Amino acid sequence: MISSLFGTGIIIGFAIAAPVGPVGVLCAQRTITRGPVAGLVSGLGAAIADSIFGMIAAFGLSIVAEWIFEHQIWVRLVGGIFLLVLGVRILRKRPPHPAASAPVNDDAVKHFVSTFVLTITNPITILSLAGIFAAFGVVERIATLAQGWILVAGVLVGSSLWWLLIALVAGLFRRWISHEGMRYVSMTSAGIMLAFGIYALGSVIPAIGGLLSGM
């Protein structure tokens, strides 16, 4: 039972992390321009956020979930603004030379926090996890608090495995990309981040305008 829940959690964590989005782009870009450690730490921030959503779904924390959905417009607004800030920062920051950037990573905390914030400000993740949990029928199998934590631990491991895979694959490309190539990678990544940010803001600003006008 324990091993089954843990294994199911790994599959769920991997599945929830796998869809390509701004976090995946950011992890790949950081791996290529800053080194595998930067990419892996960035992925870990997303994995922790996925685990928190998994905990909400596993333990049926309806009060937390309801609060997030009730304020999802403002949560997504924060996420959209954060995406724009990250995109601008990537554009302004020149990637270091490959030989100099590999052994040192002074921005680990920033990398972790940024992907954590991006992931935690996406309320759709809870809906996705709830759907996947229902498909696997795992909620009905959780009879004790310990079993719930085992499932959440599996989600953390599964999500972390995905980001480890991203870091390894992007790290392989890093060997053949020149310094000029890294600059183009950063510019492309920044453009994608800005596009996601603009889309996020465009989807919530009309709703915010309606809320403010109704006050």
Secondary structure, DSSP 8 states (H G I E B T S, - for coil): -HHHHHHHHHHHHHHHH-S-SHHHHHHHHHHHHH-HHHHHHHHHHHHHHHHHHHHHHHTT-HHHHHHHHHTHHHHHHHHHHHHHHHHHHHHHS----HHHHSS--TTHHHHHHHHHHHHHT-THHHHHHHHHHHHHT-GGG--SHHHHHHHHHHHHHHHHHHHHHHHHHHHHHHTT--HHHHHHHHHHHHHHHHHHHHHHHHHHHHHHHHHHHT-
